[in-house]
Amino acid sequence: MTESTVKPVPPVDAPPVVVARGLTKTYDTGDNQVHALAGVDVEFHRGAFTAIMGPSGSGKSTLMHCLAGLDVPTGGTVHLGRTEITGLRDAELTLLRRDRIGFIFQSFNLLPMLTAEQNIMLPSQIARRGVDKQRFDHIVDVVGLRDRLSHLPAKLSGGQQQRVAVARALLNAPEVVYADEPTGNLDSRSGAEVLHFLRDSARDLHQTIVMVTHDPVAASYADRVVFLRDGRLVDEVTEPTAELVSARLLKLEEA
Ligand SMILES: Nc1ncnc2c1ncn2[C@@H]1O[C@H](COP(=O)(O)OP(=O)(O)OP(=O)(O)O)[C@@H](O)[C@H]1O
């Protein structure tokens, strides 16, 4: 895939893939209550690459965890497609995360005793799901791992390990991929590569991606940046540049 690839337009009237309404998360710390999320309404459309930003403690991780069914909100709803995930039991959530969501973490989370190929295939094998060989080949080529498939993670650079994690997250064409600081452990060149793959997979494969990041340069790869402060969505930028994102962030940190 190249920069010049024309972005096929997903149907504009399609309902959003993920919808959160009135999302709250309150922690009782004994003496007082922390409102990590204080009423968040947000939606994410198919093929959109969205970055979530905000000052430290603004609720970014809490929001992502509630959207992904990794944490249970105190109030409000989250829908993934037609499924209301708030209200599902633990076992149902486990299956939903396995079958319908892709995850990319800062620390790669690869199994050290498995090769790159085995790591990429693992979620499909656990789910006893057949692997689409054509999609596997396409994704492996896109992330440039063809000649590294038989390597163990220890023999790969950080950037290559994260590319394995990206391929693993994309293989099953999940309805949404959540990326938590995916470039936090990478040098800027490897980080840029991973961000290019994420952007291309949104544009070319209509993959919906939601990424938490502290880095305005990383956020500038997204189509849209939403900003949190004190558990509320307070700002939004489309077609972001790193400069614009930095300026908005600074404004929020000063406020
Ligand atoms: N288990 C918990 N118990 C009490 N308070 C919590 C807990 N988890 C998070 N918080 C509080 O909720 C608020 C939001 O935290 P969260 O980690 O979502 O913010 P963040 O924007 O991801 O922060 P950072 O950028 O520093 O990672 C913070 O005030 C945090 O201290």
The ligand as a Gaussian input file, in Angstrom:
#p B3LYP/6-31G(d) Opt

LIG

0 1
 N       -8.222000       2.144000      40.394000
 C       -8.347000       3.458000      40.601000
 N       -8.668000       3.934000      41.824000
 C       -8.804000       5.264000      42.053000
 N       -8.622000       6.207000      41.108000
 C       -8.289000       5.791000      39.887000
 C       -8.118000       4.418000      39.550000
 N       -7.776000       4.313000      38.248000
 C       -7.723000       5.584000      37.759000
 N       -8.025000       6.462000      38.746000
 C       -8.094000       7.920000      38.609000
 O       -8.961000       8.216000      37.538000
 C       -8.481000       9.352000      36.813000
 C       -8.299000       8.983000      35.344000
 O       -7.251000       8.021000      35.225000
 P       -6.727000       7.486000      33.809000
 O       -5.638000       6.503000      34.110000
 O       -7.883000       7.021000      33.019000
 O       -6.138000       8.807000      33.162000
 P       -5.153000       8.951000      31.889000
 O       -5.644000      10.141000      31.151000
 O       -5.088000       7.655000      31.168000
 O       -3.789000       9.266000      32.619000
 P       -2.270000       9.098000      32.094000
 O       -2.145000      10.006000      30.896000
 O       -1.463000       9.594000      33.240000
 O       -2.051000       7.652000      31.777000
 C       -7.183000       9.791000      37.498000
 O       -7.498000      10.830000      38.411000
 C       -6.757000       8.545000      38.222000
 O       -6.000000       8.871000      39.367000

